Amino acid sequence: HKTKSVSISRLNGGSGLRIMPGKVDKEVASHYLRLNFTNASFPRDVDLKIKILSPDGNIVAETRETVFLSVGEISKVLSLPDIQNRELWSPDHPNLYKLEL
């Protein structure tokens, strides 16, 4: 028996994933992750593994979250792990972090 899947969906013409700033200072940065899901089958828990990688590809933070999804399109906001001693972005040094989900 095969069930329909859960997917990250685009809502209102935007992305299915959005990173929003929280606390940001010289030592630490915290952010929130908004995910838009489509659950086409039955209410369920979904386990997520989130990794944040530094500009040079090293894992600087990771976490696991379990979110409950009812049927339909659902938006969830999760707290991302803090990034300590992060590399700042500038035009001369465009340090970009990656998020793996």
N, C-alpha and C positions, 0 to 999 in steps of 0.2 A: 504494500500500500504506500503510495507516494503522496506527500502533502505539499501544498503550495509553500513557497518560501517567504522569508522575511527579507526585505531589501531596504537600502537607504534610498529615499526618493526625493525628487525635486518638488518643492511646494511653492506656489505663487511665482513661478518663473525663476526662482533662485536656486541656490545650491542645496543639497541635502545635508550639508555639513557646514557649520559656521563656528569659528573660534572667536570668543569674546574676551576682552581683557578684564581682569580682576584687579588685584593689588599689584602694582609695579613700582619697584624702587631699585636702588643700586645693587642690593644684595639678592633679591628674590623677585620672581615674577609668578603670579598665579593667573590662571585663565579658566574659562568655562567652554565647554564643547556642547553645541546644540546639534542634535541629530534628528532628522525627519525620517521616520520609518514608515514602510507600508507592510502590514501584516495581513496577508491574504487568506489566512486559514482560521486558526483558533487562538484564544488567549494563551499566552505562554511567557515564560522567563527566557531571556536571551542573555548569554554570557558574552561580555566584550573584553578584549584584551587591548589596552591602549599603551603604546610606546611613544616617547618623544625622543627624537634623535638630534644630536648637536650638528652644527654645520659640517663637521668632519666625520659624521656617521656613527658616533658613539651614543649608546643609550644613556640619557641623562635622567630619565624618569619613566616609570611604568606603573601600571595599575590594572586591576581587574574590577569590572563592575557587572552586576546582574541587574537588568532592567525588565520590568514587567510590561508586556505589550498586549493591549487589547486588540481586537480586530479592526482594521481600517488604517487610516493615516494618523500617526501619532508623532508628536514632537517631544523630545526629552532633552533636558539640560543636565549635564554632568560636570562636576568639578574635576579639573585636570590636576595632576600632581604638580607641586611647585617646582620651578627650575631654579636651582641655586647657582650663583656665580655665572650667570648667562653671558653670552657674547652679544653685545649690542649691535644693532643694525645701523649702518650709515652708508651714504653713497660711495665712500671710499672702501668700506668693508661691509658689503651686503650679506651679513651673517643670517642665513635662513635655516630655521629648524624644520624638521619633518615630523609629521604625526602618522603613526601606523595604527590601523584599527583592524 
